[in-house]
Amino acid sequence: MAEAVSKQRSLEQKRANHAYEAVTKAKGEKEKELRSLARSAPASIQSVGLGQTLAFWKAKKEEHHLALYNALSGWLKEQLGIEESRDLLEWIATTADSLQYRQATAEALAYLNWYKRFAEAELKED
């Protein structure tokens, strides 16, 4: 049991590290907008779904939407074993089964908890 707790803590630390690096990398790029988007991202995923949320962010083609899309996409592809060169949205639409989609959604929400915390701590409000 201690090993399972240790692995979980390690995964939490990896999520935190990845999210911190992504937020730090995005500093200076529409910080207020990214902060706001990070705050609303989990609710958006829960209300309309992971695929639709990602499609919206990608379609907007604005810096803050793409910053969050790329951060979350990079993390999920790493955790789910998806080829780095493959687009996450394309994988969801064409390959993922319902179990994989649920796993991706759960992992996205866990990751976004960290991303949101760091965005609130590191990004300017105005």
N, C-alpha and C positions, 0 to 999 in steps of 0.2 A: 504494500500500500504506500509506503514512503516513497518508493520509486515512481509510482503514478503521480503523486503530489509533486515530486521533483520534476518530472517531465512536463506537467502542467505549468508549473512555475517557469520552467525554461521556455515553453511556448509563449506564455504571457510576456516574458522578457523579450523574446524575439519580436512579438507584435509591437511592443512598446518601442523597441529600438528602430524597427522599420518605420513606424509612424512618426517618431521623432525626426528621423533623418528626412523623411518626405516633407514634413512641415517646415523644417529648417531650410530645405532646398527651395521651397516655394515662397520663402520670405521675399518681400519686395514686389510680389506679383499679385496685385489686387487683394491685399491682405484682409481688408474688411469683408469683401465678398466671399473669399475662401473660408474665413472664419464662420460666416453665416451659413454657407453651404455645408460645412462640416457639422454644424449644429443640427441642421435639418436632415442630413443624409440618412441616419437610422430610421427616422419616422417615414421618410419617403420609401425606403426599401420595404418597411413593414406594411405600408399602405398600398403600394402599387407593384411591388416585387423588385427583385434584384435586376433582372433583365431590362425591365422598362426604365428603371432608374438609370442604369448604365447607358442605355440607348439615348436617354434624354441628355445626360451629361456630354456624351460624345457628339451628339448632334448640335449642341450649343456652340461648340468650338471656341469657347472663351477660355482665357488662361486659367481661371480658378476652377472651372468645370473639368478641363483637361488635366490639371494638376491632381485633382482628387481621383479622377478616372484612372490615371496612370499609376498613382500610388496604390489604389485598391486592386487594380488589375495585376500589377507586379506581385503584390503580396499573395493574392488568390492563386495565380498561376504557379507560384513557388510552392504553396501549401498543398495544392491539388494535383501537382505533377503534370501540369499542362505545359506543352512546349513554349519556351520563352518567345519564339517568333510568332506564335499563334495569337490572334486577337481573342480576348476573353469573351466579348460579346458574341462573336462568331461561334465560339465553342459552346456557349450557353444555348444559342439558337439552333445549332445543328448536331451537336454531339452529346451534350449532358443529358443523362436520364434524370428521373425525378429525385432519386436519392442524391445524386451528385449536385443537383440544383439546390436541394435543401441543405446539403453540407456547405456549399458555396455561400448560401445566404447566411447560415449560422456563423461561418468564419468571417464573412464580411461585417456582420454586426459586432462581433467580438473585436475585430481590428478597428472598426470605426469608433468604438469607445475610446481607444487610445488616441486615435487621430484627432477626435473632437477635443479631448483634454489638452493635447499639445497645441492645437490651433487656438484654443481659448487662452492658453498661457503665453504663447509665443507671438501670435499675430496681433497687429494693431486693430483697434476698433474703428478708428477714423483716420 
